[in-house]
Amino acid sequence: MKLGKLVKTVIKFAPIIIPIVKKAMDKKKTTNTAYSRK
């Protein structure tokens, strides 16, 4: 039962967390490409 509650919580917060994580990943990617171009 605990796992079901956890899954429900994750699904509830996923729309908030995913865009933040994606933004952070994109930021990392852009900084890395900028470094390699130098």
PDB file of N, CA, C and O in Angstrom:
ATOM      1  N   MET A   1       0.833  -1.206   0.000  1.00  0.00           N
ATOM      2  CA  MET A   1       0.000   0.000   0.000  1.00  0.00           C
ATOM      3  C   MET A   1       0.870   1.259   0.000  1.00  0.00           C
ATOM      4  O   MET A   1       0.522   2.270  -0.611  1.00  0.00           O
ATOM      5  N   LYS A   2       1.995   1.179   0.689  1.00  0.00           N
ATOM      6  CA  LYS A   2       2.888   2.350   0.756  1.00  0.00           C
ATOM      7  C   LYS A   2       3.365   2.741  -0.641  1.00  0.00           C
ATOM      8  O   LYS A   2       3.432   3.923  -0.978  1.00  0.00           O
ATOM      9  N   LEU A   3       3.695   1.734  -1.444  1.00  0.00           N
ATOM     10  CA  LEU A   3       4.198   1.997  -2.796  1.00  0.00           C
ATOM     11  C   LEU A   3       3.143   2.731  -3.618  1.00  0.00           C
ATOM     12  O   LEU A   3       3.465   3.663  -4.355  1.00  0.00           O
ATOM     13  N   GLY A   4       1.883   2.313  -3.493  1.00  0.00           N
ATOM     14  CA  GLY A   4       0.801   2.973  -4.225  1.00  0.00           C
ATOM     15  C   GLY A   4       0.702   4.443  -3.862  1.00  0.00           C
ATOM     16  O   GLY A   4       0.490   5.297  -4.723  1.00  0.00           O
ATOM     17  N   LYS A   5       0.860   4.729  -2.568  1.00  0.00           N
ATOM     18  CA  LYS A   5       0.799   6.128  -2.109  1.00  0.00           C
ATOM     19  C   LYS A   5       1.968   6.916  -2.693  1.00  0.00           C
ATOM     20  O   LYS A   5       1.810   8.064  -3.107  1.00  0.00           O
ATOM     21  N   LEU A   6       3.132   6.293  -2.723  1.00  0.00           N
ATOM     22  CA  LEU A   6       4.327   6.951  -3.261  1.00  0.00           C
ATOM     23  C   LEU A   6       4.125   7.269  -4.740  1.00  0.00           C
ATOM     24  O   LEU A   6       4.423   8.373  -5.197  1.00  0.00           O
ATOM     25  N   VAL A   7       3.616   6.291  -5.478  1.00  0.00           N
ATOM     26  CA  VAL A   7       3.379   6.492  -6.915  1.00  0.00           C
ATOM     27  C   VAL A   7       2.405   7.645  -7.130  1.00  0.00           C
ATOM     28  O   VAL A   7       2.613   8.496  -7.996  1.00  0.00           O
ATOM     29  N   LYS A   8       1.332   7.664  -6.327  1.00  0.00           N
ATOM     30  CA  LYS A   8       0.338   8.748  -6.444  1.00  0.00           C
ATOM     31  C   LYS A   8       0.983  10.098  -6.184  1.00  0.00           C
ATOM     32  O   LYS A   8       0.698  11.074  -6.878  1.00  0.00           O
ATOM     33  N   THR A   9       1.856  10.153  -5.178  1.00  0.00           N
ATOM     34  CA  THR A   9       2.525  11.411  -4.842  1.00  0.00           C
ATOM     35  C   THR A   9       3.438  11.836  -5.987  1.00  0.00           C
ATOM     36  O   THR A   9       3.470  13.008  -6.363  1.00  0.00           O
ATOM     37  N   VAL A  10       4.174  10.886  -6.535  1.00  0.00           N
ATOM     38  CA  VAL A  10       5.094  11.189  -7.644  1.00  0.00           C
ATOM     39  C   VAL A  10       4.308  11.728  -8.836  1.00  0.00           C
ATOM     40  O   VAL A  10       4.703  12.717  -9.453  1.00  0.00           O
ATOM     41  N   ILE A  11       3.194  11.071  -9.153  1.00  0.00           N
ATOM     42  CA  ILE A  11       2.372  11.507 -10.297  1.00  0.00           C
ATOM     43  C   ILE A  11       1.839  12.914 -10.051  1.00  0.00           C
ATOM     44  O   ILE A  11       1.743  13.724 -10.973  1.00  0.00           O
ATOM     45  N   LYS A  12       1.492  13.194  -8.786  1.00  0.00           N
ATOM     46  CA  LYS A  12       0.955  14.512  -8.428  1.00  0.00           C
ATOM     47  C   LYS A  12       2.011  15.600  -8.643  1.00  0.00           C
ATOM     48  O   LYS A  12       1.706  16.685  -9.138  1.00  0.00           O
ATOM     49  N   PHE A  13       3.254  15.296  -8.264  1.00  0.00           N
ATOM     50  CA  PHE A  13       4.304  16.315  -8.324  1.00  0.00           C
ATOM     51  C   PHE A  13       5.111  16.297  -9.619  1.00  0.00           C
ATOM     52  O   PHE A  13       5.859  17.236  -9.893  1.00  0.00           O
ATOM     53  N   ALA A  14       4.968  15.240 -10.418  1.00  0.00           N
ATOM     54  CA  ALA A  14       5.736  15.126 -11.663  1.00  0.00           C
ATOM     55  C   ALA A  14       5.596  16.358 -12.563  1.00  0.00           C
ATOM     56  O   ALA A  14       6.606  16.843 -13.072  1.00  0.00           O
ATOM     57  N   PRO A  15       4.374  16.887 -12.780  1.00  0.00           N
ATOM     58  CA  PRO A  15       4.254  18.067 -13.658  1.00  0.00           C
ATOM     59  C   PRO A  15       5.026  19.277 -13.152  1.00  0.00           C
ATOM     60  O   PRO A  15       5.373  20.163 -13.933  1.00  0.00           O
ATOM     61  N   ILE A  16       5.297  19.320 -11.849  1.00  0.00           N
ATOM     62  CA  ILE A  16       6.056  20.446 -11.282  1.00  0.00           C
ATOM     63  C   ILE A  16       7.552  20.169 -11.401  1.00  0.00           C
ATOM     64  O   ILE A  16       8.335  21.048 -11.762  1.00  0.00           O
ATOM     65  N   ILE A  17       7.934  18.922 -11.089  1.00  0.00           N
ATOM     66  CA  ILE A  17       9.363  18.573 -11.018  1.00  0.00           C
ATOM     67  C   ILE A  17       9.981  18.445 -12.411  1.00  0.00           C
ATOM     68  O   ILE A  17      11.079  18.948 -12.651  1.00  0.00           O
ATOM     69  N   ILE A  18       9.277  17.771 -13.335  1.00  0.00           N
ATOM     70  CA  ILE A  18       9.858  17.488 -14.654  1.00  0.00           C
ATOM     71  C   ILE A  18      10.323  18.751 -15.383  1.00  0.00           C
ATOM     72  O   ILE A  18      11.452  18.763 -15.874  1.00  0.00           O
ATOM     73  N   PRO A  19       9.512  19.824 -15.484  1.00  0.00           N
ATOM     74  CA  PRO A  19       9.998  21.024 -16.187  1.00  0.00           C
ATOM     75  C   PRO A  19      11.232  21.636 -15.538  1.00  0.00           C
ATOM     76  O   PRO A  19      12.108  22.155 -16.230  1.00  0.00           O
ATOM     77  N   ILE A  20      11.305  21.576 -14.205  1.00  0.00           N
ATOM     78  CA  ILE A  20      12.465  22.135 -13.496  1.00  0.00           C
ATOM     79  C   ILE A  20      13.710  21.321 -13.839  1.00  0.00           C
ATOM     80  O   ILE A  20      14.769  21.877 -14.130  1.00  0.00           O
ATOM     81  N   VAL A  21      13.568  19.999 -13.801  1.00  0.00           N
ATOM     82  CA  VAL A  21      14.703  19.115 -14.110  1.00  0.00           C
ATOM     83  C   VAL A  21      15.141  19.329 -15.557  1.00  0.00           C
ATOM     84  O   VAL A  21      16.333  19.428 -15.847  1.00  0.00           O
ATOM     85  N   LYS A  22      14.163  19.398 -16.461  1.00  0.00           N
ATOM     86  CA  LYS A  22      14.475  19.605 -17.884  1.00  0.00           C
ATOM     87  C   LYS A  22      15.230  20.907 -18.082  1.00  0.00           C
ATOM     88  O   LYS A  22      16.206  20.953 -18.831  1.00  0.00           O
ATOM     89  N   LYS A  23      14.784  21.963 -17.417  1.00  0.00           N
ATOM     90  CA  LYS A  23      15.434  23.271 -17.533  1.00  0.00           C
ATOM     91  C   LYS A  23      16.872  23.184 -17.039  1.00  0.00           C
ATOM     92  O   LYS A  23      17.785  23.724 -17.664  1.00  0.00           O
ATOM     93  N   ALA A  24      17.065  22.504 -15.919  1.00  0.00           N
ATOM     94  CA  ALA A  24      18.404  22.354 -15.346  1.00  0.00           C
ATOM     95  C   ALA A  24      19.298  21.569 -16.305  1.00  0.00           C
ATOM     96  O   ALA A  24      20.464  21.916 -16.495  1.00  0.00           O
ATOM     97  N   MET A  25      18.755  20.516 -16.906  1.00  0.00           N
ATOM     98  CA  MET A  25      19.534  19.711 -17.842  1.00  0.00           C
ATOM     99  C   MET A  25      19.911  20.545 -19.068  1.00  0.00           C
ATOM    100  O   MET A  25      21.049  20.483 -19.534  1.00  0.00           O
ATOM    101  N   ASP A  26      18.968  21.317 -19.586  1.00  0.00           N
ATOM    102  CA  ASP A  26      19.240  22.167 -20.750  1.00  0.00           C
ATOM    103  C   ASP A  26      20.328  23.182 -20.421  1.00  0.00           C
ATOM    104  O   ASP A  26      21.212  23.440 -21.238  1.00  0.00           O
ATOM    105  N   LYS A  27      20.260  23.752 -19.230  1.00  0.00           N
ATOM    106  CA  LYS A  27      21.259  24.737 -18.807  1.00  0.00           C
ATOM    107  C   LYS A  27      22.639  24.096 -18.790  1.00  0.00           C
ATOM    108  O   LYS A  27      23.610  24.686 -19.263  1.00  0.00           O
ATOM    109  N   LYS A  28      22.725  22.879 -18.241  1.00  0.00           N
ATOM    110  CA  LYS A  28      23.998  22.160 -18.174  1.00  0.00           C
ATOM    111  C   LYS A  28      24.522  21.905 -19.578  1.00  0.00           C
ATOM    112  O   LYS A  28      25.708  22.089 -19.851  1.00  0.00           O
ATOM    113  N   LYS A  29      23.631  21.481 -20.467  1.00  0.00           N
ATOM    114  CA  LYS A  29      24.014  21.179 -21.848  1.00  0.00           C
ATOM    115  C   LYS A  29      24.557  22.421 -22.538  1.00  0.00           C
ATOM    116  O   LYS A  29      25.589  22.349 -23.205  1.00  0.00           O
ATOM    117  N   THR A  30      23.888  23.550 -22.392  1.00  0.00           N
ATOM    118  CA  THR A  30      24.309  24.772 -23.076  1.00  0.00           C
ATOM    119  C   THR A  30      25.658  25.250 -22.544  1.00  0.00           C
ATOM    120  O   THR A  30      26.498  25.715 -23.315  1.00  0.00           O
ATOM    121  N   THR A  31      25.869  25.140 -21.235  1.00  0.00           N
ATOM    122  CA  THR A  31      27.146  25.577 -20.674  1.00  0.00           C
ATOM    123  C   THR A  31      28.258  24.650 -21.153  1.00  0.00           C
ATOM    124  O   THR A  31      29.361  25.109 -21.449  1.00  0.00           O
ATOM    125  N   ASN A  32      27.976  23.342 -21.232  1.00  0.00           N
ATOM    126  CA  ASN A  32      28.977  22.385 -21.692  1.00  0.00           C
ATOM    127  C   ASN A  32      29.351  22.645 -23.144  1.00  0.00           C
ATOM    128  O   ASN A  32      30.531  22.594 -23.492  1.00  0.00           O
ATOM    129  N   THR A  33      28.375  22.921 -23.994  1.00  0.00           N
ATOM    130  CA  THR A  33      28.670  23.171 -25.410  1.00  0.00           C
ATOM    131  C   THR A  33      29.451  24.473 -25.553  1.00  0.00           C
ATOM    132  O   THR A  33      30.336  24.578 -26.403  1.00  0.00           O
ATOM    133  N   ALA A  34      29.129  25.450 -24.735  1.00  0.00           N
ATOM    134  CA  ALA A  34      29.838  26.727 -24.790  1.00  0.00           C
ATOM    135  C   ALA A  34      31.304  26.519 -24.417  1.00  0.00           C
ATOM    136  O   ALA A  34      32.199  27.113 -25.018  1.00  0.00           O
ATOM    137  N   TYR A  35      31.536  25.669 -23.419  1.00  0.00           N
ATOM    138  CA  TYR A  35      32.909  25.400 -22.994  1.00  0.00           C
ATOM    139  C   TYR A  35      33.689  24.681 -24.097  1.00  0.00           C
ATOM    140  O   TYR A  35      34.835  25.031 -24.380  1.00  0.00           O
ATOM    141  N   SER A  36      33.069  23.680 -24.717  1.00  0.00           N
ATOM    142  CA  SER A  36      33.777  22.887 -25.728  1.00  0.00           C
ATOM    143  C   SER A  36      34.076  23.732 -26.967  1.00  0.00           C
ATOM    144  O   SER A  36      35.044  23.459 -27.676  1.00  0.00           O
ATOM    145  N   ARG A  37      33.258  24.757 -27.240  1.00  0.00           N
ATOM    146  CA  ARG A  37      33.495  25.603 -28.416  1.00  0.00           C
ATOM    147  C   ARG A  37      34.697  26.511 -28.192  1.00  0.00           C
ATOM    148  O   ARG A  37      35.395  26.867 -29.142  1.00  0.00           O
ATOM    149  N   LYS A  38      34.937  26.880 -26.959  1.00  0.00           N
ATOM    150  CA  LYS A  38      36.092  27.738 -26.634  1.00  0.00           C
ATOM    151  C   LYS A  38      37.357  26.966 -26.838  1.00  0.00           C
ATOM    152  O   LYS A  38      38.446  27.497 -26.622  1.00  0.00           O
TER     153      LYS A  38
END
